[in-house]
């Protein structure tokens, strides 16, 4: 049985809510909004070949208002969810069984754009609009009333302009990559990108002048078994692409560096004529000789051993310089969302715990300017999902605020917690009456 249906990953299988939850400690003055987390939870249960990425999108929300905290969870009513509920049974196969295209579940990421909470899918699908704090599914997400195109997880909102920058990919047919931008006034732009191979990208970055594309040598192969599976191509470089936000695909400039894989970025910006990219780098995600250490986290054949890394692109010289910044394995990095596209000083990375399933046993606070880090364990065998930064109202520094997440003690207890972003000192805990799985990505939607 997959470890992604037990312990902190245990499935929920129903919609619930609870009001006026007890608070231990004190909620910070000014903390008002909704913490939301996306997760995969199959509406008709997990079969014997269930993959963590298969489940229907289920969003969990902790709403903070007037010194009170409430909880609710809701499935996102995608086309798949509606069709299967009308049929009363599953209609699509999962990732391990698929002989045809998989169906969009909107189960991966969450962002706030144009006054809506938007749920997206890792394999490129229809972004869905959700209401806050009710989590009611409004339908396909829009920009100024104009429907948004299909996109992968991790689109970015430019905090200066409000523009949404996104990409999508297709491993079955060209164009293998499509990139676009959308503005709150309804301008929507997409352009195909010519790439030599159908790789599997995951994240995207932005700066004041560029959209940053990641073309990394992870893709489909039939080597050895004759069956299609993910492979890592060490004879191909990792490439970073710089594209004007509203430009045509023919305008992209590529810069090559050593082969690696990056799931998630911590920040991207322009500095002293260079483009800086910071993220979690996996040097060899599918090694020829897999680790025999049972403490190594993995997702099927992919070994999850990422480290904080920084690249500097010199667009004039056409060069890329890279350096590893830490030897602690961390992932799901977060920063102050108001800093996207601008220099970032502080980044907050959960540390990977030991074991076959992806879990986090504590939090690393990085000071990228000083080159230092501080670690705090969740303690008592607890683990967490992604941690989000909630800025203090009126604060301008990118560590002036609070860190929010849900921590788990196996599948027995879940607790909504808040820490000081500057000191990593715990501020409050809200014990939850229901299990909230670790899930994928989270967001903080402040009350406007």
N, C-alpha and C positions, 0 to 999 in steps of 0.2 A: 504494500500500500504506500502511496506517495506520502511523504511527511507534510505535504501542503494541505492536509485535511485534518490535522491534529495539533494539539498544543496551541500555541498562539495563532496558528493558521486555521483552527477549527472553524467549520462553516456554521452559518446562522440559520438560514432556511426560512426565515419569516420576518415580517415587518413589525416593529414595536416602537414604543415611545414611553418616556418617563419624564415627569415634570418636577421642578423644585427639588433638585437633588442635593444631598447634604454636602457641605464644603468643609474640608479640614484645612486649617490655615486661613488665609485671607485673599480674596480676589483683588488684584491690583486696581486701584482707582484708574479709570480710563480704559480698562479692558472691556470692550463691548463689540460683539460680532459673533461670527459662527466659525468654529473649527470644523472642517469637513474632510473626510477620508474616503477615497474610492477603494473598492475591493471586488474580488471575484467570488460570487456565491451562486452556484447553479440552482435555478428555481425548481428543477426537478431532481435534485440530488446529484451526487458525484458517482459516476460509473467506475468500474475497475481500472480503466485506463485514463482516468481524469488527470489533466495537466493544470497546474496552478493558473495558467493564463486563460483557461476555458470558461470559467464561470461568468454568469450574467453580472453586469455592473450593479453593485449595491453601494450606496453612499450612506455613510454614518455621519451624523451632525451633532455637535455639542454647541448649543446656543447660549451665549452669555449676555444677560441684559439685567440692569437694575440690581446687580448683586446676586442674581439667581442663575442657575444652570439647568438646562433641559436637554434631553436626548431624543433623537428619533433616527430611524433608518428607513430607507426606501429603495426598492429596485428602480433602476432607470428603465423607462418603458421604451426600449428600442424596438425596431421592426421585428427582430428575433423574439424578444420577450413577448410582444403582443401576439405574434403568429403562434408561438408554442402554447400560450395560455388559451388561445381560441381552439387549438387542436387538442389540448389537454395532455400533451406529451412532447418530448424533445424531437426536434425536426432536423437538427444539424449535428454532425459529428464533431468530436474534439480534435485537438492538435495532434494527438497520437494516432488517431484513426482516419484523419481527413484524406479522402481521395479527390475531393473537389475543393472549392473555395470555402474558407471558414466564414462564419457570420459575425458581423460587428456586434460587440457587446458593450462598448463605451465604458469599460471597467478599469481603465488605467490611470488617467491623470485628471486633475481638476484645475481650472483657472477661472478668474473673474474677468470678464470682458464685456464691455458695452452694457453694463447693468445686469448681467446674467451670470450664473454659475454654469460653466461649460465642461462637460464630461467628454473625454476623448479615449480612443482605443489605440493600443500599441501598434497594430498591424495595418493602420490606416482605415478609417471609417467615418461615418457621419457624426460630426460633433453634435451633442445634444444639450439643449438648454434646460436648466433646472431653476426653480424658484427658491429663494431663501427667505425664511429658514424652513419652509415646509417641505422642500425637496420634491415638490410636484414637477413631473416632466411636462415641459411646455411644448416640446417638439424639437425639430432641428434648430440648431443655433444660428443666429443671424448677426450681421454687421449693419447697423442702421436700417434694419428691416430686410436687408438682402441676404438670402441664404448663404451660409458659408460652405465652401466645397469640402470634399473629403480630406482628412488630414490624419497624420500620425499623432501619437502622444507628444507632449512637451512643446506645444506652441508657446511663444513668449509674447508678453505685452510690453511695449515700449512705454515706460512710465512718463516720458516727456510728451509724447504725441498721442498716446492711447492706441497706436497701431498694434495689430496682431500680426506676428510673423510666424509662418508655419511651413511644414513640408509634409509630403506624403510619398509613399514608395510602393512598388509592385514588383514582386519577384517572379511573376509569371509572364508579363508582357510589357513592352515598351509603351510610354517612357517609364523607365525604372524609378526615376525620381522626379517629383514635381514640387516646386517651391512657390510660395505666394505671400501676400500681405493683404490685410483688410483694415479699413479705418472705420471708426464709429459713425462717420457720415455716409457709409454705404459703398465706399469704393472698395472693390474686391479685385485682386490681381493674381493670376497664376501664370507660371511659365515652366515648360519642361526643361530638365537638365540632362545633358548627354553625359553618361558615365559608362565606362567600358564593361562593367560587370554588375549583375543584379545583387548587390550587397544588401545587408539588413541594417540600416541606420536606426538611431533611436532618438537622439536629441538634436537640437538646433540652437544657435546662438545669434545674438545681434549686437551691433555697436551703433554709434551715431550714424555711420555711413554705410554699414554693410549688414547683410544677412550672412551668417557663418554656417557652412554646410560641413558635415562630417561624412566622408566616404572611407569606410574602414573595411579591411579584408575579411569580413565574416559574411558568409553566404551559403547558398545551397550547393551540395556536392553529392555525387553518386559514387564516389571513390570507394573501393573495397567491397561494400555490400551490394552495390547496384541500386540501393534504395535511396531516395532523396532524404538528406539530413543536413544539419548545419555543419559547416567546416570552416576552419581558419586557414587562410592562404598566406603563409609566411613569405612567399616570393612576391607578394604585392605590397606596395607601400600604403600607409594611412595617408589620406589627403584631406587638407582643409581647403574649402572653397570660400572665396570672398565674392559676394554678389551685391550690387546696388539693390536696395530694398524693393524698388519698383521697376527694376531692370529686367531685360530679357535674359533667358538662360545662356545665350551666346556670350554674355558679358562676364560670366564667372571666371575667376582666376584661381588656379589650383596650386597648392604648395604641398610638397611631399615630405614625409618624415617616416620614422621607423614603424613597421607594422605593429598594431595594437588594437584594442577595442575600448571604447568609452560608452558606457550607458548614459551617464549623467554629467552635466557641466555645473560648475560652481559659479562661474562668471566669465564674461567676455567683454572686452573693452579696447579702446584705442589709447595708447600712451607713448609719448615721445616718438611719434611716427611709426610705431609698431602696433600690431594687433596682438593682444594678450588673451590667451585661452587657458582657463583653469578648470580641471575636472578630475574625475576618478578613472585612472588608466589601468587596464588589465593588460599586462605584457603578453600573455599567451592564454587566451580563454579556453582553448581546446588543445591541451598539450598532447604530443604523441604518446607520452607516458603519463597517464593521469595519476594524480596523487593517491596514495593508498591510505592517507591519514583521514580517518572518519570525521575529524573535526573540521575538514575543509568544506565550507559551504559550496553547494553546487546547484545548478538547475539543469537536470538531465546531464548532458555531456559538457556543459559549460561550467568551468571552475571560477568561482567568484572570489578573486583575490585582487581587489582594486586598491590603488594607492593615489594619494593626492599628487597631482602633476601639473606643471605649468609649461606652456609653449609660448614662444614669442615669434611672431611672423614679421619679417622685414619685407614689405611689399616691393620696395625699390630693388633690393638685392636678390629677392626671390628665395630667401632662406628661411628655415625654421630651426629654432633652438629649443631644446626641451630639457627639463630637469625634474627629477622626483623630489617632492618637498617633504615627504614623511614615509616611514616604513610601516605605519599602522594601517591595517585594512579598513577602509571606510567606504560608505556608499550613501545613496539618496541624499546628496548634499543640498543644503538650503542656505540662502542669503536673504537679506532684506530685498523684497521684490521691487522696491522703489529704486534699486541700484542696477537693475538690468541695463546693460549697455554702457554703464559707467564704471569707473574703478571701484573695486570691492576690497575692503580691508578685512572684514570678519566673515568667516564662513562656518557653518554649523553642520558637522557630519556625524551621523550615528556610526558607532564602531561595530563591525561585524562580530557576532558571537560565534562560538565553536558549535559545530554540528552540521548535519547534512542539509538542513533547510536554512534559508536566509532569515536570520534574526539579528537584532541589534541589542547589545548588552549595556550600552552607555553612549555618551555623547562627547565628541571632540570639538572644542572651540578653537578655530585657527585664527591667528593674527597674521595675515599674509604680508603685511608691511614689516613687522618685527621678526617674522620667521619663527614664531613660537606657537605652542599649542597647550591647551589645558583639557584634561580628561576627567569626567565624572561618571561613575558607574550608576546604573539605575538601582542596583543593590538587591539583595534578597532573592537572587535568581530571576529577577524580572527582566523582561525584554520589551522592545518597543518597535513601532513602525517609524515612518518618516516624521521628523520634527519640523515645525514651521516657526518662522519668526513673525511675531505680532508687534509692530512698532508702537511705541508710546505716542499718543496724540501730541503733536507739536514737536516731537523729537526729530532730530535731523541726522544724528550719527547712526551708523548701520549696526550698532550693538545696543542702542538705547531702546529697549523693549523687553519682550518676554518670549520664551521658547515654550511651545505647546505641543503635546503629543498624548497618545494613549499608551500606557504600559500594561503588560500582561503578566500574569503568573500562570503559565500554561494556558489551559482553557477554563480555568476556575474563576479568575477574577480579572476585571479590567478596570483601570483607573485613569481618569483624565487628569493630567498633571501640568503645572506651569512652573517654569524656572526663570530666574533672572538671567538675561542674555549676557550681561557683563561679568557676573560672578559665578554663574552656574549654581547658584544657591536655590534650593526648592522653596517655592512660595505657597503653593496650594495643591491639594489633591481632592478629587471628586470621585469617590467610589461609585461604580456604575452597577446597576442591577442586572445588566446583561453582558454577555461576552461580546467584545468588539474585536474581530480578527485583525492581525497586523496589516493585511491589505497591501495596497500599492502606495499611491501618492496622496498627499494631503494639501490643504490650502487654508489660509485664514482670510475670511471675508469680513472686514470691519464694518460696523454699522455706520452708514453715512449720515 
